[in-house]
């Protein structure tokens, strides 16, 4: 377990709960919005919530 792994996991859980990327960016202390993208990835929960018409 590394600090990076904990940060990534924390950010992922916040995303799954519907927290805005802007808030996560602020909480993690990133200045650039592009930096927060390294903490995002497709989650199983996110895929399951997609509804195809």
C-alpha positions in Angstrom: 0.0 0.0 0.0 1.4 3.3 -1.1 0.2 6.9 -0.5 -0.6 7.1 -4.2 -2.8 4.0 -4.0 -4.7 5.5 -1.0 -5.2 8.8 -2.8 -6.4 6.9 -6.0 -8.8 4.8 -4.0 -10.1 7.8 -2.0 -10.7 9.7 -5.3 -12.4 6.7 -6.9 -14.8 6.2 -3.9 -15.7 9.9 -4.0 -16.4 9.7 -7.7 -18.6 6.6 -7.2 -20.6 8.6 -4.6 -21.2 11.3 -7.2 -18.8 13.9 -5.8 -17.7 16.5 -8.5 -14.2 16.3 -9.9 -13.8 20.0 -8.9 -14.3 19.1 -5.2 -12.0 16.1 -5.5 -9.4 18.3 -7.1 -9.7 20.8 -4.2 -9.5 18.1 -1.5 -6.4 16.5 -3.1 -4.8 19.9 -3.5 -4.3 19.8 -7.3 -3.9 23.1 -9.0 -4.4 21.9 -12.6 -7.7 20.1 -13.4 -5.7 17.8 -15.8 -3.8 16.4 -12.8 -7.0 15.0 -11.3 -7.6 12.9 -14.3 -4.9 10.4 -13.2 -7.1 9.4 -10.3 -10.1 8.7 -12.5 -10.9 5.5 -14.2 -14.0 3.5 -15.3 -15.5 1.8 -12.3 -17.8 -1.2 -12.2 -20.4 0.9 -10.4 -20.2 3.6 -13.1 -20.7 1.0 -15.9 -23.7 -0.6 -14.1 -25.5 2.7 -13.9 -25.4 3.3 -17.6 -28.8 2.8 -19.2 -29.0 2.0 -22.9 -32.3 3.1 -24.5 
